[in-house]
Amino acid sequence: MRLADQNCIPRRGDAHRIAAKDARALLSEIPAWTASDALLTRTFSFADFHATMAFVNRVADIAHAQDHHPDMAVSYNRCTVSWNTHDVGGLSLNDFICAAKVDAL
């Protein structure tokens, strides 16, 4: 099933941490994102502040619906979204699911 069609579930502990080789495979579905051991990140650009804030609010809707919340750095015409799962100490499938949902906006 595509990442964007899945939903987050609570994930805790090392067993739910995504290994680097698995992260590379998942990134093939969301190629604009970059992954490190502990962070999945993408920067989005917009025409103006209004468009940026509309995007931020749509990401907030996804985060609320999935009960999985990103860090966001917002400026006039840019927003950097970063996902990680604190409860696993790195990346989990939830991060990739939410990134795919953001890409689908």
C-alpha positions in Angstrom: 0.0 0.0 0.0 1.2 3.5 -0.9 2.6 5.5 2.1 0.0 8.3 1.6 -2.8 5.8 1.9 -1.6 4.5 5.3 -2.3 5.9 8.7 0.0 6.4 11.7 -0.2 4.1 14.7 1.6 4.5 18.0 5.2 3.3 17.7 7.5 3.1 20.6 10.9 1.5 21.2 13.9 0.6 19.1 12.0 -2.2 17.2 10.0 0.5 15.3 13.1 2.5 14.3 13.7 2.5 10.5 17.1 1.2 9.5 19.1 3.2 6.9 18.6 0.6 4.1 14.8 0.6 4.7 14.8 4.4 4.8 16.4 4.4 1.3 13.7 2.1 0.0 10.9 4.3 1.5 12.5 7.5 0.1 11.9 6.1 -3.4 8.2 7.0 -2.8 9.0 10.5 -1.5 12.2 11.4 -3.4 12.1 15.2 -2.6 12.7 14.4 1.1 16.1 13.8 2.7 16.7 11.4 5.5 19.3 11.2 8.2 19.4 8.7 11.1 16.9 10.8 13.0 15.2 13.3 10.7 13.2 13.4 7.5 13.2 16.9 6.0 12.0 18.9 3.0 11.8 22.6 2.3 8.8 23.9 0.4 8.8 27.3 -1.4 5.7 29.5 -2.0 4.8 32.7 -3.8 4.1 34.7 -0.6 3.4 34.6 3.1 -0.3 33.9 2.6 0.4 30.7 0.6 3.1 29.7 3.1 0.7 30.0 6.0 -2.1 28.1 4.1 0.4 25.2 3.6 1.4 25.3 7.3 -2.3 25.0 8.3 -2.8 22.1 5.9 0.2 20.3 7.4 -1.2 21.0 10.9 -4.4 19.3 9.8 -2.5 16.2 8.7 -0.5 16.2 11.9 -3.7 16.5 14.0 -5.5 13.7 12.1 -2.4 11.4 12.3 -1.5 12.4 15.9 2.0 12.8 14.7 3.5 16.2 14.7 6.5 17.7 12.7 8.8 20.5 13.5 8.3 23.4 11.0 10.5 26.4 10.3 8.4 29.1 8.7 9.5 32.2 6.8 7.9 34.6 4.4 7.9 32.2 1.4 9.3 29.0 2.7 8.5 26.2 5.1 10.9 23.5 6.2 9.1 20.4 7.5 11.0 17.9 9.6 9.6 14.6 10.9 11.0 12.2 13.5 9.6 9.9 16.1 10.8 10.7 19.5 9.5 7.5 21.0 11.7 5.4 18.8 14.8 7.7 18.9 14.8 8.2 15.2 12.7 7.6 12.1 9.7 5.4 12.1 7.2 4.5 9.4 4.9 7.2 10.7 7.4 9.9 9.5 7.4 8.5 6.0 3.6 8.2 6.0 3.2 11.8 7.1 5.8 13.1 4.6 3.9 11.3 1.8 0.6 12.9 3.0 2.3 16.3 2.9 3.5 15.6 -0.7 0.0 14.7 -1.7 -1.4 18.2 -0.7 
